[in-house]
Amino acid sequence: MASYTRRRALALGGALTGAALLPGCSSTPATAPRPAASPPPARPGRLFADTTAGLAVADLATGAVRAAYPGAVADAGWTRLYQLADGHLRIYDTATGRLLHEVTAAGEQIKAVSTGQVVLGPPPGARTRTTLTLTGEGRPRTLRLDGNIEPEAFSSDGAVMYVLDRLPPAAPGYAPST
């Protein structure tokens, strides 16, 4: 009996694979799929698009743009839109477009949103102190923080806010060990 080497095993495997593929080759032409009698019905839903007019909401069934919200930010589940304009924070329901809540709010820009919290603050730029306003459940809270702090996101449960501390290039905030 001959010994099996790796070369023989690979050759045998290749031959078996080729033999398995040969029945798939046939001389009978494949039939073309039948065209559908009518196009499928439009699926209900919404499309959100960031446009020059703001965050636009389009109806997928009709293609019509239902509304545009300048400066708006959606929550993680796309169930609410948060818009800051004229010193007011407005919260809209994305399914209906209905205004759910409106409060007076300090801040120039929406920085991060969670289901129950919205962080408002200054636009990005050089600064040594950052003032952030947390608006949501309960009364607004103002945080005055040293540094150029930029809120990035909330944890999935909304309990933790992640921030970036933008350090100047000349002083990275650490001393190399010697």
Backbone as numpy.savetxt, mean C-alpha at the origin, in Angstrom:
# Nx Ny Nz CAx CAy CAz Cx Cy Cz
26.49 -58.10 -13.52 25.64 -56.94 -13.52 26.54 -55.72 -13.52
26.23 -54.77 -14.38 27.06 -53.57 -14.53 26.79 -52.62 -13.37
27.82 -51.90 -12.98 27.65 -50.92 -11.91 27.01 -49.66 -12.48
26.24 -49.00 -11.65 25.57 -47.77 -12.07 26.38 -46.57 -11.63
26.70 -45.77 -12.60 27.41 -44.53 -12.31 26.42 -43.38 -12.42
26.86 -42.25 -11.99 26.02 -41.06 -12.08 25.67 -40.76 -13.54
26.64 -40.98 -14.43 26.41 -40.72 -15.86 25.31 -41.64 -16.40
25.35 -42.92 -16.02 24.32 -43.85 -16.50 22.96 -43.50 -15.91
22.92 -43.11 -14.65 21.65 -42.75 -14.01 21.04 -41.53 -14.68
21.87 -40.53 -15.01 21.36 -39.34 -15.69 20.88 -39.67 -17.09
21.60 -40.53 -17.80 21.19 -40.92 -19.15 19.86 -41.67 -19.10
19.72 -42.57 -18.14 18.47 -43.31 -18.00 17.33 -42.38 -17.65
17.58 -41.43 -16.75 16.54 -40.45 -16.38 16.12 -39.61 -17.57
17.08 -39.20 -18.40 16.75 -38.41 -19.59 15.94 -39.21 -20.59
16.29 -40.48 -20.76 15.55 -41.32 -21.70 14.12 -41.54 -21.22
13.94 -41.76 -19.93 12.59 -41.95 -19.39 11.76 -40.68 -19.51
12.37 -39.53 -19.29 11.65 -38.26 -19.42 11.21 -38.04 -20.86
12.11 -38.32 -21.81 11.76 -38.18 -23.22 10.63 -39.11 -23.61
10.66 -40.33 -23.11 9.61 -41.29 -23.43 8.27 -40.84 -22.84
8.31 -40.21 -21.70 7.07 -39.73 -21.07 6.49 -38.55 -21.83
7.32 -37.75 -22.48 6.84 -36.58 -23.20 6.34 -36.91 -24.60
6.79 -38.01 -25.20 6.40 -38.34 -26.57 4.90 -38.50 -26.77
4.16 -39.11 -25.87 2.71 -39.23 -26.11 2.02 -37.87 -26.22
2.59 -36.84 -25.68 1.99 -35.50 -25.78 2.10 -34.92 -27.17
2.99 -35.47 -28.00 3.14 -34.98 -29.37 2.17 -35.76 -30.24
1.25 -35.09 -30.86 0.31 -35.78 -31.74 0.16 -34.98 -33.02
-0.30 -35.64 -34.04 -0.45 -34.96 -35.32 -1.84 -34.35 -35.48
-2.74 -34.61 -34.54 -4.08 -34.02 -34.66 -4.02 -32.57 -34.20
-4.60 -31.65 -35.00 -4.55 -30.24 -34.63 -5.44 -29.97 -33.41
-5.00 -29.04 -32.62 -5.78 -28.64 -31.44 -6.97 -27.82 -31.90
-8.08 -28.00 -31.23 -9.27 -27.22 -31.59 -9.18 -25.85 -30.94
-9.63 -24.86 -31.67 -9.61 -23.49 -31.16 -10.69 -23.33 -30.10
-10.43 -22.53 -29.07 -11.46 -22.33 -28.06 -12.64 -21.56 -28.66
-13.81 -21.88 -28.17 -15.01 -21.21 -28.67 -15.09 -19.79 -28.10
-15.47 -18.84 -28.93 -15.62 -17.48 -28.41 -16.81 -17.42 -27.46
-16.71 -16.58 -26.47 -17.79 -16.42 -25.50 -18.97 -15.75 -26.18
-20.16 -16.15 -25.80 -21.36 -15.59 -26.39 -21.51 -14.12 -26.03
-21.13 -13.77 -24.82 -21.20 -12.37 -24.40 -20.09 -12.12 -23.40
-19.66 -10.88 -23.27 -18.60 -10.60 -22.31 -19.09 -10.85 -20.89
-18.17 -11.20 -20.00 -18.60 -11.44 -18.63 -19.14 -10.15 -18.01
-20.04 -10.28 -17.06 -20.59 -9.07 -16.44 -19.51 -8.31 -15.67
-19.66 -7.01 -15.60 -18.69 -6.18 -14.87 -18.75 -6.53 -13.40
-17.58 -6.59 -12.80 -17.50 -6.90 -11.38 -17.61 -5.62 -10.57
-18.39 -5.63 -9.52 -18.48 -4.43 -8.70 -17.17 -4.22 -7.94
-16.88 -3.00 -7.67 -15.68 -2.68 -6.92 -15.24 -1.26 -7.19
-14.14 -0.88 -6.56 -13.61 0.47 -6.69 -12.14 0.40 -7.05
-11.72 1.40 -7.80 -10.31 1.57 -8.15 -9.87 2.90 -7.57
-8.76 2.90 -6.83 -8.21 4.12 -6.26 -6.98 4.50 -7.07
-6.91 5.76 -7.46 -5.78 6.23 -8.27 -5.32 7.58 -7.75
-4.01 7.73 -7.62 -3.43 9.01 -7.22 -3.30 9.86 -8.47
-4.08 10.92 -8.56 -4.11 11.77 -9.74 -3.71 13.19 -9.37
-3.59 14.05 -10.36 -3.27 15.46 -10.07 -4.40 16.13 -9.32
-5.62 15.61 -9.44 -6.76 16.17 -8.71 -6.86 15.61 -7.30
-6.02 14.65 -6.95 -6.06 14.02 -5.63 -6.30 12.54 -5.77
-6.64 11.90 -4.66 -6.93 10.47 -4.66 -8.32 10.30 -5.27
-8.38 9.68 -6.45 -9.65 9.52 -7.17 -10.20 8.12 -6.93
-11.53 8.03 -6.85 -12.21 6.75 -6.66 -13.08 6.51 -7.88
-12.80 5.42 -8.60 -13.57 5.08 -9.80 -14.37 3.81 -9.55
-15.56 3.75 -10.11 -16.42 2.59 -10.03 -16.00 1.62 -11.13
-15.63 0.39 -10.77 -15.16 -0.58 -11.76 -16.27 -1.04 -12.70
-17.51 -1.06 -12.24 -18.61 -1.53 -13.08 -18.91 -0.54 -14.20
-18.81 0.76 -13.91 -19.16 1.77 -14.93 -17.95 2.50 -15.48
-16.85 2.50 -14.75 -15.67 3.25 -15.17 -15.73 4.72 -14.80
-16.82 5.15 -14.20 -16.98 6.56 -13.84 -16.20 6.89 -12.57
-15.56 8.05 -12.58 -14.87 8.54 -11.38 -15.93 9.12 -10.46
-16.07 8.54 -9.27 -17.11 9.00 -8.34 -16.70 10.25 -7.61
-15.44 10.36 -7.24 -14.99 11.53 -6.48 -13.47 11.59 -6.49
-12.95 12.78 -6.20 -11.51 12.97 -6.02 -11.31 13.72 -4.71
-10.32 13.30 -3.96 -10.06 13.87 -2.64 -8.64 14.41 -2.62
-8.44 15.71 -2.83 -7.09 16.27 -2.83 -6.41 16.07 -1.47
-5.18 15.59 -1.50 -4.39 15.41 -0.29 -4.86 14.29 0.61
-5.70 13.39 0.12 -6.24 12.32 0.97 -5.30 11.14 1.05
-5.42 10.40 2.16 -4.65 9.19 2.41 -5.64 8.12 2.86
-5.51 6.91 2.35 -6.40 5.80 2.73 -5.80 5.02 3.88
-6.68 4.40 4.68 -6.18 3.52 5.74 -5.72 2.21 5.11
-5.14 1.34 5.92 -4.55 0.10 5.40 -5.58 -0.81 4.74
-6.82 -0.79 5.21 -7.85 -1.65 4.63 -8.64 -1.00 3.51
-8.31 0.22 3.15 -9.00 0.98 2.11 -10.48 1.13 2.42
-10.82 1.24 3.69 -12.21 1.45 4.09 -12.50 2.91 4.42
-11.47 3.67 4.74 -11.62 5.08 5.10 -10.60 5.91 4.34
-11.01 7.14 4.00 -10.10 8.13 3.42 -9.99 9.27 4.40
-8.77 9.73 4.61 -8.50 10.85 5.52 -7.99 12.01 4.68
-8.64 13.16 4.83 -8.28 14.34 4.04 -8.08 15.52 4.99
-6.96 16.21 4.82 -6.67 17.40 5.61 -6.75 18.60 4.67
-7.68 19.50 4.96 -7.84 20.70 4.13 -8.45 21.81 4.97
-7.92 23.00 4.81 -8.44 24.19 5.48 -8.52 24.03 7.00
-7.54 23.35 7.59 -7.52 23.17 9.04 -8.51 22.16 9.57
-9.08 21.35 8.70 -10.04 20.32 9.12 -9.60 18.95 8.60
-9.71 17.97 9.47 -9.47 16.59 9.08 -10.83 15.96 8.81
-11.01 15.48 7.59 -12.27 14.86 7.19 -12.04 13.37 6.95
-12.98 12.57 7.44 -12.89 11.13 7.28 -14.08 10.68 6.44
-13.80 9.99 5.33 -14.83 9.54 4.40 -14.88 8.02 4.37
-16.07 7.48 4.14 -16.26 6.06 3.91 -15.99 5.79 2.43
-15.10 4.85 2.11 -14.75 4.62 0.70 -15.87 3.92 -0.07
-16.71 3.16 0.60 -17.78 2.45 -0.10 -18.87 3.40 -0.59
-19.19 4.41 0.21 -20.29 5.31 -0.13 -19.83 6.72 -0.50
-18.61 7.10 -0.08 -18.14 8.46 -0.29 -18.70 9.43 0.73
-19.45 8.92 1.69 -20.10 9.76 2.70 -19.08 10.28 3.72
-19.22 11.56 4.09 -18.38 12.15 5.14 -18.82 11.57 6.48
-17.89 10.90 7.16 -18.21 10.26 8.43 -17.94 11.16 9.62
-16.87 11.94 9.53 -16.46 12.73 10.69 -15.60 13.88 10.21
-15.68 15.00 10.91 -14.85 16.16 10.60 -14.45 16.82 11.90
-13.15 17.08 12.05 -12.64 17.75 13.26 -11.65 18.83 12.85
-11.52 19.84 13.70 -10.48 20.84 13.50 -9.16 20.18 13.84
-8.16 20.40 13.00 -6.89 19.71 13.20 -5.72 20.64 12.90
-4.70 20.54 13.75 -3.47 21.29 13.54 -2.48 20.42 12.78
-1.81 20.99 11.83 -0.83 20.25 11.04 -0.97 20.63 9.59
0.11 20.42 8.85 0.11 20.81 7.45 -0.06 19.62 6.51
0.16 18.42 7.02 0.18 17.25 6.15 -0.16 16.00 6.95
-0.86 15.05 6.31 -1.10 13.75 6.93 0.19 12.95 6.78
0.71 12.48 7.90 1.98 11.75 7.89 1.78 10.23 7.90
0.83 9.74 8.69 0.57 8.29 8.78 -0.85 8.11 9.30
-1.48 6.99 8.90 -2.83 6.68 9.38 -2.90 5.25 9.87
-3.76 5.06 10.85 -4.08 3.75 11.38 -5.60 3.71 11.48
-6.15 2.60 11.87 -7.60 2.51 11.97 -8.16 3.54 12.94
-7.48 3.80 14.03 -8.00 4.74 15.01 -7.19 6.00 15.19
-6.07 6.16 14.50 -5.19 7.31 14.70 -4.75 7.90 13.37
-4.57 9.23 13.39 -4.01 9.94 12.25 -2.93 10.84 12.81
-1.76 10.84 12.19 -0.66 11.70 12.62 -0.52 12.83 11.61
-0.57 14.06 12.12 -0.42 15.25 11.29 0.88 15.92 11.67
1.55 16.52 10.69 2.81 17.19 10.97 3.25 18.06 9.82
4.47 18.58 9.92 4.99 19.44 8.86 5.45 18.62 7.66
5.55 19.26 6.50 6.10 18.56 5.34 7.57 18.21 5.57
8.12 17.25 4.85 9.53 16.90 5.02 10.43 18.10 4.75
11.50 18.17 5.50 12.47 19.24 5.32 13.39 19.31 6.52
14.40 20.15 6.41 15.38 20.29 7.49 14.74 21.00 8.68
14.94 20.45 9.87 14.46 21.07 11.11 15.16 20.39 12.29
15.17 21.06 13.42 15.79 20.50 14.62 14.74 20.06 15.64
13.50 20.51 15.49 12.38 20.08 16.35 11.19 19.76 15.45
10.44 18.76 15.85 9.28 18.34 15.07 8.05 18.34 15.97
6.98 18.95 15.50 5.71 18.93 16.22 4.73 18.05 15.45
4.22 17.02 16.13 3.27 16.09 15.54 1.98 16.14 16.33
0.85 16.01 15.65 -0.45 15.96 16.30 -1.08 14.62 16.01
-1.44 13.89 17.06 -2.13 12.61 16.93 -3.61 12.86 17.13
-4.39 12.58 16.11 -5.83 12.80 16.15 -6.50 11.46 15.96
-7.54 11.22 16.71 -8.26 9.96 16.56 -9.19 9.78 17.72
-9.17 8.59 18.28 -10.03 8.31 19.42 -9.60 9.17 20.60
-10.54 9.88 21.17 -10.21 10.79 22.26 -9.81 12.15 21.71
-9.26 12.97 22.55 -8.87 14.32 22.10 -7.50 14.29 21.46
-7.21 15.27 20.62 -5.90 15.30 19.95 -4.76 15.47 20.96
-3.63 14.86 20.65 -2.42 15.01 21.46 -1.33 15.61 20.60
-0.58 16.54 21.17 0.53 17.17 20.45 1.84 16.67 21.04
2.73 16.23 20.16 4.06 15.78 20.57 5.08 16.76 20.02
5.97 17.24 20.88 7.07 18.10 20.44 8.36 17.31 20.66
9.00 16.95 19.58 10.14 16.04 19.64 11.39 16.73 19.12
12.51 16.45 19.77 13.80 16.95 19.27 14.18 16.13 18.04
14.70 16.81 17.04 15.19 16.13 15.85 14.25 16.28 14.67
14.68 15.75 13.58 13.91 15.77 12.34 13.21 14.42 12.22
12.07 14.31 12.88 11.34 13.05 12.99 10.28 12.98 11.90
10.23 11.86 11.21 9.26 11.66 10.13 8.47 10.38 10.42
7.17 10.48 10.78 6.37 9.27 10.98 6.30 8.46 9.69
6.45 7.17 9.82 6.49 6.29 8.64 5.22 5.44 8.54
4.83 4.78 9.63 3.68 3.88 9.58 3.29 3.48 10.99
2.15 2.81 11.08 1.70 2.21 12.34 1.82 0.71 12.23
1.91 0.05 13.38 1.86 -1.41 13.39 0.45 -1.84 12.97
0.29 -3.12 12.65 -1.01 -3.59 12.15 -2.13 -3.42 13.18
-1.80 -3.45 14.47 -2.83 -3.25 15.49 -2.97 -1.78 15.88
-2.16 -0.89 15.32 -2.27 0.54 15.59 -1.67 0.98 16.91
-1.02 0.08 17.63 -0.48 0.41 18.95 0.90 1.06 18.88
1.65 0.83 17.81 3.02 1.32 17.70 3.14 2.17 16.43
3.77 3.34 16.57 4.04 4.18 15.41 5.53 4.09 15.11
5.86 3.80 13.87 7.25 3.73 13.44 7.65 5.07 12.85
8.83 5.55 13.23 9.29 6.85 12.76 10.71 6.74 12.22
11.07 7.70 11.37 12.44 7.84 10.89 13.02 9.07 11.56
14.23 8.97 12.05 14.94 10.11 12.62 15.97 10.51 11.58
15.68 11.55 10.86 16.57 11.99 9.77 17.74 12.76 10.37
18.89 12.13 10.37 20.09 12.74 10.94 20.86 13.49 9.87
21.47 14.61 10.24 22.27 15.35 9.25 23.51 14.54 8.87
23.97 14.63 7.62 25.12 13.84 7.17 26.39 14.14 7.96
26.55 15.37 8.45 27.78 15.74 9.16 27.82 15.15 10.57
26.67 14.80 11.14 26.63 14.25 12.50 25.70 13.05 12.53
26.19 11.89 12.14 25.32 10.73 12.03 24.81 10.19 13.35
25.23 10.72 14.48 24.67 10.30 15.76 25.36 9.14 16.42
26.49 8.74 15.95 27.23 7.67 16.60 28.72 7.98 16.52
29.45 7.42 17.45 30.91 7.59 17.45 31.53 6.24 17.17
32.41 6.16 16.17 33.04 4.87 15.89 33.90 4.43 17.08
33.89 3.14 17.36 34.70 2.64 18.47 36.17 2.57 18.05
37.03 2.80 19.04 38.47 2.76 18.76 39.12 1.58 19.40
